[in-house]
Amino acid sequence: MSDRFDLLRSWIRTAADRAVGRASESRLATATKQVLERLTQQLWRLSDDALTRAAAHAEGVDSAMVACRRGRIFVDASLTSGREVQFSLAPLSVRFAPRGAKEISFDVEPPGASDHSIVGALAACIARATWPMIFSLDTHEVGSAIVERESAERVRVDLRTVPAVRRFASRGTAAMIFDVLELESIRVEPGALALKLKLPQLTP
C-alpha cells in the first residue's frame, strides 16, 4: 500500500512540475512575443477611451473623461470628494536612463490645476503600453505612478514607481526588458496619445 501511495505521490509531483514548466514556458513565450511586437511596431497609440478608463480608475475619482486634441491631453473629472477638476497636459520630455529613471514631464494648464492621482494613473497607462508583459491582463486597474510637481506649470512622473513596474524590477529579466523597450517620444494626436519606441543600440 505504501509503495503504491509513494508511486502516486511521485506521479502527482511530476505532473505538477511539468504543468508549472509549461506555464512558465508559456509566459516566457508570451513576453517574448510582446517584446518583438513592440520592436516591430515601434509606434503605437493610446486612444481617448483607454486614457479615460485609466483616469476613471484613479484613486478618489468618481468619473472622468479624457480627450487628446490640439497637442494636449484634456481631462475633465469628478472626484469622490465632490470636487470637479479640469486641466490639460502636454508632454514636454521623455528621459529613459540606462539602469535609471524612466521619466516623463508634462506641462500643466491651468498652472497648479492637475490632480496627481489622475496624472499618475495616466502615467501607469503609458507604462502598461510600453511594457505589457509586466501587467496582468485581468484588470484595467494598473495602479498609479508617483507624481512630482516641479512647478505650478510642470509635473514629472517616473514610470518605475508604478506598483507593477516596481515589483517587476526585482526580477532578473527586468533590466533586459527595460533596456530593450525604451520610449523615445510621446506625441498628442487627435483622439490618441502616440508613443514612439527607441530602437535598442546594438553593441559589437
C-alpha positions in Angstrom: 0.0 0.0 0.0 2.8 2.4 0.9 4.7 1.7 -2.3 1.6 2.4 -4.3 1.0 5.6 -2.4 4.6 6.7 -2.9 4.3 6.0 -6.6 1.0 8.0 -6.8 2.6 10.9 -4.9 5.6 10.8 -7.3 3.4 10.8 -10.3 1.4 13.8 -9.0 4.6 15.7 -8.2 6.0 15.0 -11.7 2.7 16.1 -13.3 2.7 19.3 -11.2 6.3 20.1 -12.2 5.5 19.6 -15.9 2.4 21.9 -15.6 4.5 24.6 -13.9 7.2 24.2 -16.5 4.6 24.5 -19.3 3.1 27.6 -17.7 6.5 29.2 -17.3 7.4 28.5 -20.9 4.0 29.9 -22.0 4.6 33.1 -20.0 8.1 33.5 -21.4 6.8 32.9 -25.0 4.1 35.5 -24.5 6.5 38.0 -23.1 9.0 37.4 -25.9 6.2 37.8 -28.5 5.1 41.1 -26.9 8.7 42.4 -26.9 9.1 41.5 -30.6 5.7 43.1 -31.4 6.8 46.3 -29.7 10.2 46.4 -31.5 8.5 45.7 -34.9 5.7 48.1 -34.4 7.8 50.9 -32.9 4.9 53.3 -32.8 1.6 52.7 -31.1 -1.3 54.7 -29.7 -3.3 55.0 -26.6 -6.9 56.0 -27.5 -9.0 58.5 -25.7 -11.1 55.6 -24.4 -8.0 53.8 -23.0 -6.9 57.0 -21.2 -10.4 57.7 -20.0 -10.6 54.2 -18.4 -7.2 54.8 -16.7 -8.3 58.2 -15.3 -11.7 56.8 -14.2 -9.9 54.1 -12.1 -7.7 56.6 -10.4 -8.0 56.8 -6.6 -10.6 59.3 -5.5 -12.1 59.7 -8.9 -15.9 59.2 -9.4 -16.0 59.8 -13.2 -13.6 61.1 -15.8 -13.3 62.0 -19.5 -10.0 62.3 -21.4 -9.6 63.8 -24.9 -6.5 64.3 -26.9 -6.6 67.3 -29.3 -4.6 70.4 -30.3 -1.4 68.9 -28.8 -2.7 68.5 -25.3 -4.4 65.8 -23.1 -7.6 67.4 -21.7 -9.0 65.9 -18.5 -12.5 66.6 -17.0 -13.2 64.7 -13.9 -15.5 64.5 -10.8 -13.8 63.4 -7.6 -15.5 61.4 -4.8 -15.0 64.4 -2.6 -17.5 66.3 -4.8 -14.8 68.5 -6.4 -14.6 69.0 -10.1 -11.3 69.2 -11.9 -10.5 70.4 -15.4 -6.9 70.6 -16.7 -4.8 69.7 -19.7 -1.3 68.2 -20.1 1.2 68.5 -22.8 4.2 66.0 -23.0 7.4 68.0 -22.6 10.2 65.4 -22.3 10.9 61.7 -22.1 14.0 60.6 -20.2 14.8 56.9 -20.1 18.2 56.4 -18.4 20.1 53.1 -18.7 19.5 51.3 -15.3 18.0 54.5 -14.1 14.9 56.8 -14.2 12.1 56.3 -16.7 10.7 59.8 -16.5 8.1 61.8 -18.4 7.5 65.5 -17.9 4.2 67.3 -18.6 3.2 71.0 -18.9 0.1 71.7 -17.0 -2.7 74.2 -17.8 -4.1 76.0 -15.8 -1.0 76.1 -13.6 -1.4 74.0 -10.5 -4.7 72.6 -11.6 -3.7 69.0 -12.2 -4.8 66.1 -10.0 -1.9 63.9 -9.0 -4.0 60.7 -8.8 -5.2 61.2 -12.4 -1.8 62.1 -13.8 -0.3 59.1 -12.0 -3.0 56.8 -13.5 -2.3 58.1 -17.0 1.4 57.5 -16.5 0.6 53.9 -15.4 -1.4 53.5 -18.6 1.7 54.6 -20.6 3.8 52.2 -18.6 1.4 49.3 -19.4 1.5 50.2 -23.1 5.3 50.2 -23.1 5.8 47.0 -21.1 2.6 45.0 -21.5 4.3 41.8 -20.2 4.6 43.3 -16.8 0.9 43.8 -16.2 -2.0 41.4 -15.5 -4.5 41.1 -18.4 -7.3 40.5 -16.0 -7.9 44.1 -14.9 -7.9 47.7 -16.2 -6.6 48.9 -12.9 -2.9 49.4 -13.2 -2.2 51.5 -10.2 -0.6 54.9 -10.3 2.9 56.4 -10.7 4.2 58.9 -8.1 3.9 62.4 -9.4 6.3 65.2 -8.5 5.4 68.8 -9.0 8.4 70.7 -10.4 6.5 73.9 -10.6 2.9 75.1 -10.9 3.3 74.6 -14.7 5.2 71.3 -14.8 4.9 67.8 -13.3 7.2 64.8 -13.6 6.5 61.1 -13.2 8.9 58.2 -13.0 7.3 55.0 -14.5 9.4 52.9 -12.2 7.1 54.0 -9.3 4.0 52.2 -10.8 3.4 49.3 -8.4 3.5 46.6 -11.1 6.7 48.0 -12.6 8.3 48.3 -9.1 7.5 44.6 -8.4 8.8 43.5 -11.7 12.1 45.5 -11.3 13.3 43.0 -8.7 13.3 40.1 -11.2 16.4 39.1 -13.1 14.8 39.8 -16.6 13.8 43.3 -15.6 17.0 45.1 -16.7 16.8 43.4 -20.1 13.2 44.4 -20.7 13.8 48.0 -19.6 16.9 48.3 -21.7 15.2 46.9 -24.9 11.9 48.7 -24.6 12.5 52.4 -24.1 10.3 55.3 -25.0 11.8 57.9 -27.4 8.9 60.3 -27.5 5.3 61.0 -26.7 3.1 63.0 -29.1 -0.5 64.0 -28.8 -2.6 63.3 -31.9 -6.3 63.9 -32.4 -8.0 61.2 -30.4 -4.9 59.4 -29.2 -1.5 59.6 -27.4 1.2 58.3 -29.8 4.1 56.5 -28.1 7.3 56.0 -30.2 9.8 53.3 -29.2 13.5 53.8 -29.3 15.3 51.0 -31.1 17.9 49.4 -28.9 21.5 50.1 -29.6 23.4 47.1 -30.9 26.9 46.8 -29.5 29.6 44.8 -31.2 
